[in-house]
Amino acid sequence: MEIQNILLEQKEFFKTQQTKSLAFRKMYLEKLRSLIISNENMLYEAIYKDFGKSKFDTFTTEISFILNDIEYYLKHLKSLAKPQKVSTNLVNQLGKSKIYSEPLGNILVIGAWNYPYQLSLSPVIAAIAAGNCCILKPSEVAENTMKAMSRIINENFPSAYVYVYEGGIDETTALLKLKFDKIFFTGSTKVGKIIYKAAAEHLTPVVLELGGKSPVIVTKNANLEIAAKRIVWGKFLNAGQTCVAPDYLLIEETIQEQFLEMLRKYIKEFQYSPDSEQYTKIINPRNFQRLVHLIDKEKIYFGGSSDEEKRYIEPTILHNSDWNDPIMQEEIFGPILPVISFKNYNMALNAVLEQEKPLAAYLFTNNTEEKDNFTQRLSFGGGCINDVVMHLSNDNLPFGGVGNSGIGNYHGKFGFEAFSHQKAVLEKATWGEPNIKYPPYSEKKLSWIKKFL
Ligand code: NAD
């Protein structure tokens, strides 16, 4: 069936009001949970075919996230959907005020390839929880995972409710001509702008989950062992193809040598070899070539080797990097960590402030003043002090960017809100009506009103 007809069907289905019932939403969340569990192996195989992502990483960074999201909404749906009573101001007495979270209607989710299950299904789960119909367009770049999701959903969900539309740029361009009630996009800033423009034609609100260059700063006041271990894990997870991975490292000059040694030690300890089933491969030859060209051979401190056939790039550290280096001009999105040293912490913060606002920022220190300066002076989507990446696993925290790294956020109650309209309703009593606001006006009425307001 043509995609515009699927959307028409979904619009008709939404009008039946069925998706608003909490029992209906729960039934499909539970259904999705059991489908994911019963198809777990198929999901692992598909992602392994796409870019050699291990079962361990797929479970910890994708499947467990999705199952956790479903649990969260099953547990909290009643309280999230409940009309919220708020106080009523003096001029509206005798009245009651409530905020109703109503589903927006017909949602389009456009996914990215790097965490294909999590980034496609988490927003779909939030959209279902909030009572919407949804079309998901996963990234065609991870073709096998796209097909796996399409099989699971399209064979088990009514297409008039949730539907996976397979396709690339042409299909997405066609989708963007249609009128949705919200578009949730995850991907690059460049394509984010295309989505935003197309959405504006229909005055469709958007969530844009974009990327950017996320810094990690390490000062001499950090626990260096912990910092090195956590940075190596977070940078080389998914072979660096993580939107919130530390993109580059800013290190205090006096500890640079010692710290680089520690990074080397952990890279070796974690055994990221070309034949390791644990270490993810680069998604496609185009990205492989782009990344290989970003490795400045003169600046290699560790690593630098690659194998085109296996789409393997060794975890690589570049030292003596410079803000003008080509690698500092674009989001790396791969297993290369340029290192820039700083003499003075304030200068490091100033340098970050000169860049576009990143999706994430990380600081390793045990110094309170440095922590305060980091949280108060820098603007970034979200981040951690003394860790990397992990902030997005706490569903009490909103996840999203700011400025060039995105618009809006989701996860937990923020995901529910992203797909809901907060409808304000004031209910008035039909007795006790003072005449003060009605014409004919008088000076006396005005002086009373001035006292009230
Ligand atoms: P991308 O922007 O190339 O593609 C994302 C989606 O847009 C895909 O579904 C693709 O089919 C579609 N698309 C691509 N070109 C299009 C066009 N011209 N017109 C319409 N649709 C188009 O991004 P990607 O390569 O899949 O992902 C990498 C980027 O995404 C990185 O910048 C990364 O930081 C960012 N990202 C952000 C998050 C986040 O949560 N904020 C998560 C993952 C990735």
Boltz pocket constraint, residues with backbone or C-beta under 6 A from the ligand:
constraints:
  - pocket:
      binder: B
      contacts: [[A, 110], [A, 111], [A, 112], [A, 113], [A, 114], [A, 115], [A, 119], [A, 137], [A, 138], [A, 139], [A, 140], [A, 141], [A, 167], [A, 168], [A, 169], [A, 172], [A, 173], [A, 186], [A, 187], [A, 188], [A, 189], [A, 190], [A, 191], [A, 192], [A, 194], [A, 208], [A, 209], [A, 210], [A, 211], [A, 212], [A, 242], [A, 243], [A, 244], [A, 331], [A, 333], [A, 359], [A, 401], [A, 405], [A, 406]]
      max_distance: 6.0
